Amino acid sequence: MNETWTPYQVTLRIPSRMEWLDLVDRVASGIAAHLDLDEEETDAIANSVVEAGTNAIQHGHRYNAELPVDLVFDVLPDRLCIRVHDRGPGFDVSKVLRVDPTTPEGILALCGRGIFIMKSLMDEVEFVIEPGEGCTAILTKHHCPTG
């Protein structure tokens, strides 16, 4: 690995409007391209970040455009860690994780498919619920060092 490679952070704040997710997709794809990730890994990252952003807008903020969604991309030598934060009430993670979208009941469930997709595409997915502060989805994808 190149000894001069330095971790960096990219931050993005968008209004809770679905049309802004195109920008989120381009930023995530651009960062993945900078890391020389292949097309499959780039798509996995971009799709997961867009899904987390969709959840923040739809479920966290209930489409209230006055509430921003904050995204932080921490680019580290061996991984990309993305935090997607909303200011909503949060949710019961254990209930949502019980949804199995590969079953007939799960396909019809009102929620949970997006989390299943994120968990399928990323190496690690975590949710931090802070009452009164919101919900943060933390998505991690490991990669080989660049440089």
C-alpha positions as CSV (number, residue, x, y, z in Angstrom):
1,M,0.0,0.0,0.0
2,N,1.2,3.5,-0.7
3,E,2.4,5.0,2.6
4,T,1.1,8.4,1.7
5,W,-2.5,7.3,1.3
6,T,-4.6,9.3,3.8
7,P,-8.2,8.5,4.9
8,Y,-10.7,11.2,4.0
9,Q,-14.3,12.0,4.6
10,V,-17.0,13.2,2.3
11,T,-20.2,14.7,3.8
12,L,-23.5,15.5,2.1
13,R,-26.7,17.0,3.4
14,I,-29.8,16.7,1.3
15,P,-33.5,17.7,1.9
16,S,-35.9,14.8,2.5
17,R,-37.0,14.7,-1.1
18,M,-36.7,11.6,-3.3
19,E,-35.3,13.5,-6.3
20,W,-32.1,14.2,-4.3
21,L,-31.3,10.4,-4.2
22,D,-29.9,10.7,-7.7
23,L,-27.1,12.9,-6.3
24,V,-26.5,10.4,-3.4
25,D,-26.2,7.6,-6.0
26,R,-23.6,9.6,-8.0
27,V,-21.6,10.5,-5.0
28,A,-21.5,6.9,-3.7
29,S,-20.6,5.6,-7.2
30,G,-17.9,8.2,-7.6
31,I,-16.3,7.3,-4.3
32,A,-16.4,3.6,-5.1
33,A,-14.8,4.4,-8.5
34,H,-12.1,6.4,-6.8
35,L,-11.3,3.2,-4.7
36,D,-11.1,1.2,-8.0
37,L,-13.9,-1.1,-6.9
38,D,-15.4,-3.2,-9.6
39,E,-18.9,-2.5,-11.1
40,E,-20.6,-5.1,-8.9
41,E,-19.2,-3.6,-5.7
42,T,-19.9,-0.1,-6.9
43,D,-23.5,-0.9,-7.6
44,A,-23.8,-2.7,-4.2
45,I,-22.6,0.4,-2.4
46,A,-24.7,2.9,-4.4
47,N,-27.9,0.8,-4.1
48,S,-27.4,0.3,-0.4
49,V,-26.8,4.0,0.3
50,V,-29.8,5.0,-1.9
51,E,-31.9,2.5,0.0
52,A,-30.8,3.9,3.4
53,G,-31.5,7.4,2.1
54,T,-35.0,6.3,0.9
55,N,-35.7,4.9,4.4
56,A,-34.6,8.1,6.0
57,I,-36.8,10.2,3.8
58,Q,-39.8,7.9,3.7
59,H,-39.9,6.4,7.2
60,G,-37.7,8.7,9.3
61,H,-38.9,12.1,8.0
62,R,-42.2,11.1,6.4
63,Y,-41.2,13.2,3.3
64,N,-40.8,16.4,5.4
65,A,-38.4,18.2,3.1
66,E,-37.5,20.7,5.9
67,L,-35.6,17.9,7.7
68,P,-32.2,17.1,6.2
69,V,-30.7,13.7,5.7
70,D,-27.0,13.7,6.5
71,L,-24.6,11.3,4.8
72,V,-21.0,10.8,5.8
73,F,-18.6,8.7,3.7
74,D,-15.5,7.7,5.7
75,V,-13.0,6.4,3.2
76,L,-10.4,4.3,5.1
77,P,-7.5,2.3,3.8
78,D,-9.4,-1.0,4.1
79,R,-13.1,-0.1,4.1
80,L,-15.7,2.4,3.2
81,C,-18.0,3.3,6.1
82,I,-21.2,5.3,5.3
83,R,-23.5,6.8,7.9
84,V,-27.0,7.9,6.8
85,H,-28.7,10.0,9.6
86,D,-32.2,11.1,9.9
87,R,-34.0,13.0,12.7
88,G,-37.0,10.7,12.9
89,P,-38.3,8.7,15.8
90,G,-36.5,5.6,14.9
91,F,-37.9,2.1,14.7
92,D,-37.7,-1.3,16.4
93,V,-34.9,-3.0,14.6
94,S,-35.7,-6.4,16.0
95,K,-39.2,-6.4,14.4
96,V,-38.0,-5.3,11.0
97,L,-35.2,-7.8,11.0
98,R,-37.7,-10.6,11.4
99,V,-39.1,-9.9,8.0
100,D,-37.9,-12.4,5.4
101,P,-38.6,-11.0,2.0
102,T,-37.9,-14.4,0.4
103,T,-41.1,-15.8,1.8
104,P,-44.6,-15.0,0.4
105,E,-45.5,-13.1,3.7
106,G,-42.3,-11.1,3.5
107,I,-42.8,-10.0,0.0
108,L,-46.1,-8.4,1.1
109,A,-44.6,-6.9,4.2
110,L,-44.9,-3.1,4.5
111,C,-41.3,-2.7,5.6
112,G,-38.0,-4.7,6.0
113,R,-37.2,-5.4,2.3
114,G,-34.8,-2.5,2.1
115,I,-32.8,-3.6,5.2
116,F,-32.6,-7.1,3.7
117,I,-31.2,-5.7,0.5
118,M,-28.6,-3.6,2.4
119,K,-27.6,-6.6,4.5
120,S,-27.2,-8.7,1.3
121,L,-25.1,-6.1,-0.5
122,M,-22.8,-4.7,2.3
123,D,-20.4,-6.4,4.6
124,E,-21.8,-4.8,7.7
125,V,-25.1,-3.0,8.4
126,E,-25.9,-1.5,11.8
127,F,-28.6,0.9,13.0
128,V,-28.1,3.3,15.9
129,I,-31.4,4.7,17.3
130,E,-31.0,7.6,19.6
131,P,-34.3,8.8,21.1
132,G,-34.9,12.4,20.3
133,E,-31.8,12.5,18.0
134,G,-32.9,10.2,15.2
135,C,-31.6,7.1,13.5
136,T,-28.3,6.4,11.8
137,A,-27.8,3.6,9.4
138,I,-24.1,2.5,9.3
139,L,-23.1,0.7,6.1
140,T,-19.6,-0.8,5.7
141,K,-17.9,-2.3,2.7
142,H,-14.4,-3.7,3.0
143,H,-12.0,-3.3,0.1
144,C,-8.3,-3.9,-0.7
145,P,-6.0,-1.0,0.1
146,T,-5.5,1.4,-2.9
147,G,-2.4,3.0,-4.0
